[in-house]
Amino acid sequence: MVEGDDADELVPVPPSAHLPSIQSVDELSGLVMNIVIPHTPKEPLPVFVYVHGGSLLYGGANLPIFDAVNLVSHSISIKMPIICVNFNYRVGIGGFLAGSRIAHELQNDGHAGSGNFGFTDQQIAFDWVQTYIGSFGGDAQRVTAVGESAGGISISNQLVAANPPVFNRAICMSGLSPAIPAWTMEQHDRFFETVCRHFDIDPDVGALEKLRAVPQQELANASPAIQGVPSGTGNPCLDGWFYRGDPREIQVPPSWLEGLMIGDTYHEGIIFHINLLDETYSSIRRVLQRHIDNDSETDKILAAYEISEDLEQDVLLERVEHMCGDALFKVLNYATAQECRRQGILQDRLFLYHFDQRSRIQNSFEGTAYHAHELLYLFGNLENEMDESEKIMVREFGSAWIRFVNGVAPWDGGERKWMVWGPDSRREVKTEDEDEAVRNYTRMDMVLALGSWRQWLAGVDALVNRRQ
């Protein structure tokens, strides 16, 4: 049994490599899979394949929060049994280092592309499910890809891949592909050179061979120093091979996808708090303006979020975090839903949600609906810390996901309707008009109507990750 971060060789990098606790790692032996099945299934069951998050930089499938035993047990209790699979994939430098040097070596070996190794690991895992899940009682024709944060971002990237893995439905929780932008080959070349300099390696003289000689432990632990922030990202590569389209754009699902669920938490932006601590109004505006390159539109966005020079630092950071959470998560979900409606895609098979349930756990996130908080309600692995109303919501939340995996509508997915989970363990489907006071869709419309909203998104990415 793996407890906490004591995951030793079972993960490709430490689950929290950017934090002080350091674990031993191995890039290849960490590519493992966990399967939870009901006892002796009598007929082929739908399959829930979970892709873990971690900014494409860290994380692992073996963390206790992802233990799917309670979820599978609940599916049995409501007579809609499912099989759950989760797996590791390469992240960080091992999973997403790219550039022309790597492309050249791959080409010499008879392969194509550059980087995106974490994504091809994911494809192999889904291929394994197609080939072997029947031996575990699963139905390979009823597979739902589920991911949160970088896991949702991964699934969104797979939906725009030239050769996507086989699954039938998808759930992207707090993450679509533009949230961690794919980089050009030129951007990856610059990052490759930065990595080499960190290890005193000449990028043009046997760099790949020398990088392979660096212990995996050192590669994993070096990410914060290389990226210059406590928690950065791994970035996919626009290598001319992996993608059929541009993952940086708002994506509509391909025609073969049978259903899609997307959603977000209220306090998404709180995860950027540490990276933003040293920012001031002037530095924030400067970074955004550098990307938007329009004073009027920059100021219009800042004013829309009531971000001004006269704010106390704690209020400034709170409002900037909210703006960043909107940009990287909520606006992308809203824009995707709008585009699906405009093109008549999915129609009654698109399901939208907001998670507003506040945490009562006594830590720095207490009182917030923080990024990833909904996982406690999906997997139900902290019920001993919950009151009775929260336990009921765990069952309702899990049931909705189980219904979707079984091909049943989780709630009324009517046009411009969102399921709102919480606060105070309430559950209610609301129209956008009914939810306007909380969500401010009008502000989202204003930002999306600006010609520079993509540049705003790039500016927010640069701000929260301190990119040059």
GUBA-501655 format. One line per 4 residues: their letters; for each residue x, y, z of C-alpha. Coordinates in steps of 0.25 Angstrom, whole numbers, plus 5000, padded with zeros to 4 digits. Example, Ala and Ser with C-alpha at 12.3 -4.5 7.8 and 13.67 -1.06 7.14 Angstrom:
2
AS) 5049:4982:5031 ~ 5055:4996:5029 $
***
This chain:
468
MVEG) 5000:5000:5000 ~ 5005:5014:4997 ~ 5002:5025:5007 ~ 5003:5040:5005 $
DDAD) 5016:5043:4997 ~ 5023:5031:5001 ~ 5021:5026:4986 ~ 5036:5022:4984 $
ELVP) 5037:5015:4970 ~ 5023:5014:4967 ~ 5022:5028:4961 ~ 5030:5034:4949 $
VPPS) 5033:5046:4957 ~ 5030:5050:4972 ~ 5015:5053:4973 ~ 5020:5067:4979 $
AHLP) 5034:5069:4974 ~ 5032:5084:4976 ~ 5031:5082:4991 ~ 5042:5080:5001 $
SIQS) 5039:5065:5003 ~ 5048:5058:4993 ~ 5045:5043:4989 ~ 5053:5034:4980 $
VDEL) 5048:5032:4966 ~ 5049:5024:4954 ~ 5044:5028:4940 ~ 5040:5015:4934 $
SGLV) 5037:5006:4946 ~ 5027:5016:4950 ~ 5018:5014:4938 ~ 5008:5005:4945 $
MNIV) 4993:5003:4945 ~ 4982:5001:4956 ~ 4969:4994:4953 ~ 4957:4993:4962 $
IPHT) 4946:4983:4958 ~ 4933:4978:4965 ~ 4934:4964:4969 ~ 4932:4954:4957 $
PKEP) 4924:4963:4948 ~ 4913:4956:4941 ~ 4913:4964:4928 ~ 4923:4974:4922 $
LPVF) 4923:4987:4930 ~ 4926:5001:4926 ~ 4940:5006:4929 ~ 4944:5019:4936 $
VYVH) 4958:5022:4932 ~ 4964:5033:4941 ~ 4976:5042:4937 ~ 4982:5049:4949 $
GGSL) 4986:5064:4949 ~ 4999:5071:4954 ~ 5001:5082:4943 ~ 5008:5071:4934 $
LYGG) 5020:5073:4944 ~ 5017:5064:4956 ~ 5006:5055:4962 ~ 5003:5040:4961 $
ANLP) 4992:5031:4961 ~ 4995:5024:4974 ~ 4992:5035:4983 ~ 4981:5031:4993 $
IFDA) 4971:5042:4988 ~ 4970:5034:4975 ~ 4967:5020:4981 ~ 4954:5016:4974 $
VNLV) 4949:5005:4983 ~ 4939:5014:4989 ~ 4934:5019:4976 ~ 4933:5005:4970 $
SHSI) 4926:5000:4983 ~ 4916:5012:4981 ~ 4913:5008:4967 ~ 4910:4994:4971 $
SIKM) 4900:5000:4982 ~ 4892:5008:4972 ~ 4892:4996:4962 ~ 4900:5003:4952 $
PIIC) 4914:4996:4954 ~ 4926:5001:4947 ~ 4941:4997:4946 ~ 4951:5008:4949 $
VNFN) 4965:5009:4943 ~ 4976:5019:4946 ~ 4990:5020:4942 ~ 5003:5027:4942 $
YRVG) 5009:5034:4931 ~ 5022:5042:4929 ~ 5022:5056:4933 ~ 5032:5068:4935 $
IGGF) 5045:5067:4927 ~ 5043:5052:4925 ~ 5029:5054:4919 ~ 5029:5067:4911 $
LAGS) 5044:5072:4908 ~ 5044:5074:4893 ~ 5051:5082:4882 ~ 5058:5081:4869 $
RIAH) 5069:5072:4875 ~ 5059:5062:4881 ~ 5052:5062:4867 ~ 5065:5060:4860 $
ELQN) 5068:5048:4868 ~ 5054:5042:4867 ~ 5055:5044:4852 ~ 5068:5036:4852 $
DGHA) 5062:5025:4859 ~ 5050:5024:4850 ~ 5040:5032:4858 ~ 5033:5045:4857 $
GSGN) 5029:5057:4866 ~ 5036:5063:4878 ~ 5033:5062:4892 ~ 5018:5059:4896 $
FGFT) 5023:5046:4902 ~ 5014:5047:4914 ~ 5002:5048:4904 ~ 5007:5036:4896 $
DQQI) 5008:5028:4910 ~ 4994:5032:4912 ~ 4990:5026:4898 ~ 4997:5013:4901 $
AFDW) 4989:5012:4914 ~ 4976:5014:4906 ~ 4981:5004:4896 ~ 4983:4994:4907 $
VQTY) 4969:4996:4912 ~ 4964:4993:4898 ~ 4972:4981:4897 ~ 4971:4975:4911 $
IGSF) 4959:4981:4919 ~ 4950:4970:4914 ~ 4958:4960:4922 ~ 4954:4968:4935 $
GGDA) 4940:4968:4931 ~ 4940:4982:4925 ~ 4933:4987:4912 ~ 4943:4993:4902 $
QRVT) 4932:4999:4895 ~ 4928:5007:4907 ~ 4940:5015:4912 ~ 4939:5028:4918 $
AVGE) 4952:5037:4920 ~ 4952:5045:4933 ~ 4962:5055:4937 ~ 4964:5066:4946 $
SAGG) 4973:5078:4944 ~ 4985:5074:4936 ~ 4977:5061:4934 ~ 4965:5068:4928 $
ISIS) 4975:5076:4920 ~ 4981:5063:4915 ~ 4968:5058:4911 ~ 4965:5071:4904 $
NQLV) 4978:5070:4896 ~ 4975:5055:4893 ~ 4962:5060:4886 ~ 4970:5069:4877 $
AANP) 4981:5058:4874 ~ 4983:5053:4860 ~ 4982:5039:4865 ~ 4974:5040:4878 $
PVFN) 4972:5028:4887 ~ 4959:5020:4887 ~ 4949:5024:4897 ~ 4934:5028:4896 $
RAIC) 4931:5039:4906 ~ 4940:5049:4913 ~ 4939:5057:4926 ~ 4949:5069:4927 $
MSGL) 4949:5074:4941 ~ 4956:5088:4943 ~ 4964:5087:4931 ~ 4964:5089:4915 $
SPAI) 4975:5089:4906 ~ 4978:5104:4905 ~ 4980:5104:4920 ~ 4994:5099:4919 $
PAWT) 4998:5104:4905 ~ 5005:5096:4895 ~ 5019:5102:4891 ~ 5025:5103:4878 $
MEQH) 5038:5096:4874 ~ 5045:5109:4876 ~ 5040:5111:4890 ~ 5043:5097:4893 $
DRFF) 5057:5099:4888 ~ 5059:5110:4897 ~ 5054:5102:4909 ~ 5063:5091:4905 $
ETVC) 5075:5100:4905 ~ 5071:5105:4919 ~ 5070:5091:4924 ~ 5084:5088:4919 $
RHFD) 5090:5100:4925 ~ 5084:5096:4939 ~ 5092:5083:4938 ~ 5105:5090:4932 $
IDPD) 5102:5083:4919 ~ 5106:5088:4905 ~ 5092:5087:4897 ~ 5100:5085:4884 $
VGAL) 5110:5075:4888 ~ 5104:5061:4892 ~ 5093:5068:4900 ~ 5083:5056:4900 $
EKLR) 5093:5046:4904 ~ 5098:5054:4915 ~ 5083:5058:4920 ~ 5080:5043:4920 $
AVPQ) 5092:5041:4930 ~ 5086:5051:4940 ~ 5079:5042:4951 ~ 5064:5043:4949 $
QELA) 5063:5048:4964 ~ 5071:5060:4960 ~ 5063:5063:4947 ~ 5050:5063:4955 $
NASP) 5055:5071:4967 ~ 5061:5082:4957 ~ 5048:5086:4951 ~ 5045:5098:4961 $
AIQG) 5059:5103:4959 ~ 5059:5102:4944 ~ 5045:5108:4943 ~ 5047:5119:4954 $
VPSG) 5034:5116:4961 ~ 5030:5107:4972 ~ 5020:5100:4963 ~ 5021:5102:4948 $
TGNP) 5016:5093:4937 ~ 5020:5083:4927 ~ 5016:5088:4913 ~ 5012:5080:4900 $
CLDG) 5019:5082:4887 ~ 5014:5087:4874 ~ 5023:5077:4867 ~ 5015:5076:4854 $
WFYR) 5012:5061:4856 ~ 5004:5059:4869 ~ 4992:5069:4866 ~ 4981:5070:4856 $
GDPR) 4978:5084:4860 ~ 4983:5095:4870 ~ 4981:5091:4884 ~ 4982:5106:4888 $
EIQV) 4969:5109:4882 ~ 4955:5106:4888 ~ 4952:5092:4883 ~ 4939:5086:4880 $
PPSW) 4938:5071:4882 ~ 4940:5062:4870 ~ 4928:5055:4864 ~ 4931:5041:4870 $
LEGL) 4930:5046:4884 ~ 4917:5041:4890 ~ 4917:5051:4902 ~ 4925:5062:4909 $
MIGD) 4924:5067:4923 ~ 4932:5080:4927 ~ 4933:5088:4940 ~ 4941:5096:4950 $
TYHE) 4942:5100:4964 ~ 4939:5114:4970 ~ 4953:5117:4975 ~ 4961:5111:4964 $
GIIF) 4971:5122:4964 ~ 4975:5120:4979 ~ 4986:5110:4973 ~ 4994:5121:4968 $
HINL) 4995:5129:4981 ~ 5009:5125:4984 ~ 5014:5129:4970 ~ 5007:5142:4971 $
LDET) 5011:5146:4985 ~ 5022:5156:4980 ~ 5013:5163:4970 ~ 5008:5177:4970 $
YSSI) 4998:5184:4962 ~ 5009:5190:4953 ~ 5016:5177:4951 ~ 5002:5170:4948 $
RRVL) 4998:5181:4938 ~ 5012:5181:4931 ~ 5011:5166:4929 ~ 4997:5166:4923 $
QRHI) 5000:5178:4915 ~ 5012:5172:4909 ~ 5003:5161:4903 ~ 4990:5168:4900 $
DNDS) 4998:5180:4894 ~ 4986:5189:4896 ~ 4985:5199:4907 ~ 4970:5201:4906 $
ETDK) 4967:5186:4906 ~ 4977:5183:4917 ~ 4970:5193:4926 ~ 4956:5189:4922 $
ILAA) 4959:5175:4927 ~ 4966:5179:4940 ~ 4954:5188:4943 ~ 4944:5177:4940 $
YEIS) 4951:5169:4951 ~ 4952:5182:4960 ~ 4967:5181:4960 ~ 4973:5195:4963 $
EDLE) 4985:5201:4968 ~ 4979:5206:4982 ~ 4976:5192:4987 ~ 4982:5186:4999 $
QDVL) 4991:5174:4995 ~ 4983:5163:5001 ~ 4970:5168:4993 ~ 4979:5171:4981 $
LERV) 4984:5156:4981 ~ 4970:5151:4983 ~ 4964:5158:4971 ~ 4976:5155:4962 $
EHMC) 4974:5140:4966 ~ 4960:5140:4963 ~ 4963:5147:4949 ~ 4974:5136:4947 $
GDAL) 4964:5125:4951 ~ 4954:5130:4941 ~ 4964:5132:4930 ~ 4970:5118:4931 $
FKVL) 4958:5110:4935 ~ 4944:5116:4935 ~ 4944:5125:4922 ~ 4950:5113:4914 $
NYAT) 4938:5104:4919 ~ 4928:5115:4916 ~ 4934:5118:4902 ~ 4934:5103:4899 $
AQEC) 4919:5101:4903 ~ 4916:5114:4894 ~ 4923:5108:4882 ~ 4917:5094:4884 $
RRQG) 4903:5102:4884 ~ 4907:5110:4872 ~ 4911:5098:4864 ~ 4900:5089:4869 $
ILQD) 4910:5079:4874 ~ 4906:5069:4885 ~ 4893:5077:4888 ~ 4887:5069:4899 $
RLFL) 4900:5061:4902 ~ 4908:5072:4907 ~ 4907:5074:4923 ~ 4913:5086:4930 $
YHFD) 4915:5088:4945 ~ 4921:5098:4955 ~ 4926:5093:4968 ~ 4924:5103:4979 $
QRSR) 4925:5094:4992 ~ 4934:5100:5002 ~ 4944:5092:5009 ~ 4944:5090:5024 $
IQNS) 4958:5083:5025 ~ 4967:5092:5034 ~ 4978:5096:5025 ~ 4981:5108:5016 $
FEGT) 4969:5105:5007 ~ 4959:5104:5018 ~ 4946:5112:5014 ~ 4949:5111:4999 $
AYHA) 4944:5102:4987 ~ 4958:5101:4983 ~ 4964:5094:4971 ~ 4963:5079:4972 $
HELL) 4953:5080:4984 ~ 4943:5072:4976 ~ 4952:5060:4976 ~ 4948:5057:4991 $
YLFG) 4934:5056:4986 ~ 4936:5048:4974 ~ 4945:5037:4980 ~ 4939:5038:4994 $
NLEN) 4952:5036:5002 ~ 4950:5046:5013 ~ 4936:5043:5018 ~ 4941:5041:5032 $
EMDE) 4944:5056:5032 ~ 4930:5060:5027 ~ 4917:5063:5033 ~ 4904:5056:5029 $
SEKI) 4900:5066:5018 ~ 4914:5065:5012 ~ 4913:5050:5012 ~ 4900:5051:5004 $
MVRE) 4906:5060:4994 ~ 4918:5050:4992 ~ 4908:5040:4988 ~ 4900:5049:4979 $
FGSA) 4913:5054:4973 ~ 4918:5040:4971 ~ 4905:5036:4965 ~ 4905:5047:4955 $
WIRF) 4918:5042:4949 ~ 4914:5028:4950 ~ 4901:5031:4942 ~ 4910:5038:4931 $
VNGV) 4919:5026:4930 ~ 4907:5017:4928 ~ 4902:5026:4917 ~ 4891:5032:4925 $
APWD) 4889:5047:4927 ~ 4895:5051:4940 ~ 4885:5063:4941 ~ 4877:5072:4932 $
GGER) 4887:5076:4922 ~ 4878:5087:4915 ~ 4883:5099:4908 ~ 4890:5109:4916 $
KWMV) 4888:5100:4929 ~ 4899:5097:4939 ~ 4898:5087:4951 ~ 4903:5095:4963 $
WGPD) 4909:5087:4974 ~ 4909:5095:4987 ~ 4911:5103:4995 ~ 4905:5096:5008 $
SRRE) 4904:5083:5001 ~ 4892:5088:4992 ~ 4891:5083:4978 ~ 4883:5090:4968 $
VKTE) 4882:5092:4952 ~ 4882:5106:4949 ~ 4881:5114:4936 ~ 4892:5124:4933 $
DEDE) 4882:5136:4936 ~ 4879:5129:4950 ~ 4894:5128:4953 ~ 4898:5141:4947 $
AVRN) 4900:5148:4961 ~ 4910:5137:4965 ~ 4917:5134:4952 ~ 4917:5147:4944 $
YTRM) 4915:5141:4931 ~ 4913:5156:4926 ~ 4928:5158:4929 ~ 4932:5146:4922 $
DMVL) 4924:5150:4910 ~ 4931:5164:4910 ~ 4945:5158:4911 ~ 4942:5148:4900 $
ALGS) 4937:5159:4891 ~ 4950:5166:4892 ~ 4959:5163:4880 ~ 4970:5161:4890 $
WRQW) 4965:5150:4899 ~ 4975:5140:4894 ~ 4986:5149:4897 ~ 4980:5152:4911 $
LAGV) 4980:5136:4913 ~ 4995:5136:4909 ~ 4997:5148:4919 ~ 4991:5141:4930 $
DALV) 4999:5128:4927 ~ 5012:5137:4927 ~ 5007:5144:4940 ~ 5004:5131:4949 $
NRRQ) 5016:5123:4943 ~ 5026:5135:4943 ~ 5029:5133:4928 ~ 5039:5143:4921 $
***
